[in-house]
Amino acid sequence: SGNNVFTGDEVDWEVKVNESLSVVKEAEIVDTISKGLVYVDNSLKVYKLEGSTEILLQEGKDKDYTFGKSTEDGKTVLTLDFKEAVATTLLLRYKTVVTETQGTVNNKVEFSGVGIETITKESSELNASQFSYVGGQIDPKKGMIRLTKLDSDTKEVIANNEATFTLWYKINPTDEDYVQFGDEEFTTAKGVLELRNLPLRTYYLREVEAPTGYVLPDGEIEVV
């Protein structure tokens, strides 16, 4: 709520530029997303405002604008170059996922072109922190993982001899690397691991410490 967000949350961003309705040739928008936020691929939508009507613009070489994405020092930079002169207010909407565990995150937008001074707009900082995912009330809009460690021979719960896990996920399906959920490890209690109030997505549990006397399993557990 307010300016507080939690690790793993998806944040919706909305940015308006050219509210003065200047006529801007060779217009360019550069949106810098801070470290601790990861852009969700294909989430960007750009609209021009005609009165209160939002008209969706098309991205592509022969369309309304071209789009580029780059990363530098942990920051993500989105660059939009417009084919025709811009004479209306532009509205950008996109999504990011919070990967910061303790600190602030934000974005900064620069709007430039022929005949105007570069205009910079910086969002309010959001305070990011880790939520307590063990215990507490269950949010019906969130997900939960419950895992029970069993002895493969006896099929009994391995109680009072705990296992420790880390939790991973992918923000974009094409990402090669997984993102660790926060920076903490999660340990079973009496053989049961229960994580509550997780943002809804596919997760991967990796066992990093097996119960004493047991072998650490290969691979990971996919939780959909």
Phi, psi and omega in degrees: 000154180062229180262018181257131176228161182242152177308130180093347179293150171262129184246130176267128180249144176222126184229133174249137175228160180060043177290345176281353180062036175292154173266113189238116175272152181052043183292142178220137173245128175241115183249115181259117181263127189292162171302142183098356173233140177239127180292135176274116184305141176066015180271347184288130172233135181240132181234151165254144182259124172243099191068235177259006182271130178263121180248118183291129176267156184255138180262137178155165184303319181252022181253208185284326183204160173252154187232137175223150179227134177218163177233144180205125179054037178084352178267152176250132181244121175257128182238126179239125177244129188260136185288313182258163176301140179265127181230006180236169171290137177253143181237124178249134172229135175201173183240147170228162173245137181280122174249348177297139180257336178198101181161196181243152178224155177193187173221159180225131183241132175243132179241122184221167179171182182288128173091001176228154171283147179299129179256129181244130176236128180241134182285163171296149178285139174260137179270115183257139177206168177274141177269156174278105185270001178251120181082187179084175180289149180270127175273119183295345179269359181248175181256168179218141174245131176229120183233136178242127179274122180243146171289129186293336180270309185273343184064016178267155179295135177276086184265151179059027178205087200272157175246154181236140185230157163243157185242133185228161177200169173247134178282316178241137184303331183273356180297136176282325185262147173272155176253129176285137180282102185070200180232020182250163174255154183240129185244140178296157173235114184056037175087001183239132174251125179227119178243127185246163171057044178271139171305142186285118176187177174279133180240163178228118178267129177243123178280122184252344176214117182277159173303149181304129180091359180245156181271138177291125184286154174281158172076198185217166180255121178273129180239114184259000000 
